[in-house]
Structures are given as C-alpha cells and as structure tokens.
Amino acid sequence: MTPAEIAPKDRLIVALDLPSPEAAEAMVNRLGDSVTFYKVGYRLAYAGGLPLVGKLADKGKKVFLDLKLHDIGNTVMQGVESITRLGATFLTVHAYPQTMKGAVEGRGSASLKILAVTVLTSYNDDDLHAAGYRLSVSELVEARAQQAQVLGVDGLVCSPEEVGSLRKIVGHQMNLVTPGIRPAGAATGDQKRIMTPGRAIAAGADYLVVGRPVVEAADPSAVAEAIHAEIAQALG
Ligand SMILES: O=C(O)c1cc(=O)[nH]c(=O)n1[C@@H]1O[C@H](COP(=O)(O)O)[C@@H](O)[C@H]1O
C-alpha cells in the first residue's frame, strides 16, 4: 500500500503503554471500532503482553510491535525471524547499520515491515551531544534515513519536525511514522520534538503514534475521534 492509499482512520496508532494485558484489552474494548492500529511497546511486552499481538491481529487490528531492537547483527536477524511469526505489521529497530541489516535479513520475504528509529523524539541537540554525538538532530536523522533506505528498511520513526526533509530524501517508498504528537493543549511530558496531529499530517507523516493523550484521557474514544477529525481535515 502506498502512503497515499492509507485510510485516514488507519493513520492513528494508539500506544498501549499500559501496565498489563488486561488493562490493554480493556482499553482496546473501550476504543472499539474507533481505533484500528495499536502499538505494543516495552511496558506491555515485558508485562506479558506479547500474546496480545496475535490476539489483536485476529480481531482485525494492526499491531506495531515497538521493541526497538539493537544488538549484533546475527542476534537481531534471528530475533526478527522469530518476530515475523507473531502477526505484527511494524517492528522497530534502532537505526544502526548492522542492526538494520540484520533486521532486513531476518524479515526476509515476510510481510512484517521494519521501521528504523532515527533519533528519539525526547532528544534535542543538547541530549545528542551529551550522548557523545557531534551531529545535530536533523543531521543525524537525515544520515540515518539515507542508510536505512540503502539497507532496504521499510520505514522510519522520526519526529514530525523532520518529515518534510526526510520525504525529499526517501520519497514515498518508505513509511514515515511520527510519535511526539500532542493535540493542542495536551501535556508535553518528556517529548521535546512535537507537533499537533493536523500539522504532522500536513507536514507529510503517514502514521501518528499517540500514547498518553489517548490512554490517560478521561474519554479515550473522544480524543481518538478528535485526532481522526484533525487527520481527515489535514488530508483535505
Ligand atoms: O518508536 C517509538 O514508537 C517512539 C520513538 C520515538 O522517537 N519517540 C516515541 O515517543 N516513541 C514511542 O511513542 C510513544 C509516544 O507516547 P506518548 O508520548 O505517550 O504519546 C511511546 O510509546 C514511545 O515509546
């Protein structure tokens, strides 16, 4: 599916950053038909949530398995080979060349799509320098995007701020998936490179990842519906 063919409703990925599979399933039931795509990340996966990937897929939902793998190439390759059997649509790895190469090999011809995390949305230039990098966020994001494209990675996780420049580099071949999404007035939390849903879509993001603003809301469905409306409006 090319990015232009993604239905507006399928562009919102709700991060099920919840403490247990029971809490996650309750949230999925609460959101009902309004949400079609979910992310399972550290909090849920390490609390016994991995079987939920297959369960959600059986219910017709798509699942983004956010494990952010990073290890020697052979270990990543073997891990991804195992993950291809879980039923996820997307899997994250960190955007290091050996890691991305191993992940693409492990994926083989499976339908799982590998997303490379460029620079985490909680980082700014100062955080990168503190971690020992000499490049700015935008320079490192662009360099990693180029490497990911050459290595056959399927998509990138980036902040909405980088979507415009990354489109020029990777065109429409790669999915651009953006966390760091905050509806107007929502608490920023630890995110540093953020945008509203409408502005992120207008900038060219294919998918928006939203966690706390939805799952911690008094009325999660109402927030999800409002984000869908912003997405639809931005797509015109
Ligand atoms: O890979 C991710 O999904 C990810 C990458 C990134 O750079 N920033 C980022 O926030 N995320 C994830 O996206 C979600 C954002 O959640 P909220 O900040 O609660 O909306 C979390 O589950 C993060 O782990």
The ligand as an SDF file (V2000), in Angstrom:
LIG
                    3D

 24 25  0  0  0  0  0  0  0  0999 V2000
    9.4010    4.0530   18.5000 O   0  0  0  0  0  0  0  0  0  0  0  0
    8.5170    4.7430   19.0320 C   0  0  0  0  0  0  0  0  0  0  0  0
    7.3240    4.4290   18.9490 O   0  0  0  0  0  0  0  0  0  0  0  0
    8.9250    6.0210   19.6350 C   0  0  0  0  0  0  0  0  0  0  0  0
   10.0220    6.6470   19.0950 C   0  0  0  0  0  0  0  0  0  0  0  0
   10.3390    7.9620   19.4730 C   0  0  0  0  0  0  0  0  0  0  0  0
   11.2720    8.5610   18.9550 O   0  0  0  0  0  0  0  0  0  0  0  0
    9.5650    8.5640   20.3930 N   0  0  0  0  0  0  0  0  0  0  0  0
    8.4940    7.9510   20.9940 C   0  0  0  0  0  0  0  0  0  0  0  0
    7.8130    8.5830   21.8190 O   0  0  0  0  0  0  0  0  0  0  0  0
    8.1960    6.6470   20.6550 N   0  0  0  0  0  0  0  0  0  0  0  0
    7.0970    5.9390   21.3460 C   0  0  0  0  0  0  0  0  0  0  0  0
    5.8520    6.5720   21.0350 O   0  0  0  0  0  0  0  0  0  0  0  0
    5.0070    6.5970   22.1830 C   0  0  0  0  0  0  0  0  0  0  0  0
    4.6650    8.0310   22.4860 C   0  0  0  0  0  0  0  0  0  0  0  0
    3.8410    8.0650   23.6160 O   0  0  0  0  0  0  0  0  0  0  0  0
    3.2490    9.4310   24.1920 P   0  0  0  0  0  0  0  0  0  0  0  0
    4.3930   10.3790   24.4120 O   0  0  0  0  0  0  0  0  0  0  0  0
    2.5790    8.9980   25.4500 O   0  0  0  0  0  0  0  0  0  0  0  0
    2.2720    9.9410   23.1300 O   0  0  0  0  0  0  0  0  0  0  0  0
    5.7530    5.8870   23.3140 C   0  0  0  0  0  0  0  0  0  0  0  0
    5.2790    4.5560   23.3780 O   0  0  0  0  0  0  0  0  0  0  0  0
    7.2070    5.9090   22.8740 C   0  0  0  0  0  0  0  0  0  0  0  0
    7.8950    4.7390   23.2970 O   0  0  0  0  0  0  0  0  0  0  0  0
  1  2  2  0
  2  3  1  0
  2  4  1  0
  4  5  2  0
  4 11  1  0
  5  6  1  0
  6  7  2  0
  6  8  1  0
  8  9  1  0
  9 10  2  0
  9 11  1  0
 11 12  1  0
 12 13  1  0
 12 23  1  0
 13 14  1  0
 14 15  1  0
 14 21  1  0
 15 16  1  0
 16 17  1  0
 17 18  2  0
 17 19  1  0
 17 20  1  0
 21 22  1  0
 21 23  1  0
 23 24  1  0
M  END
$$$$
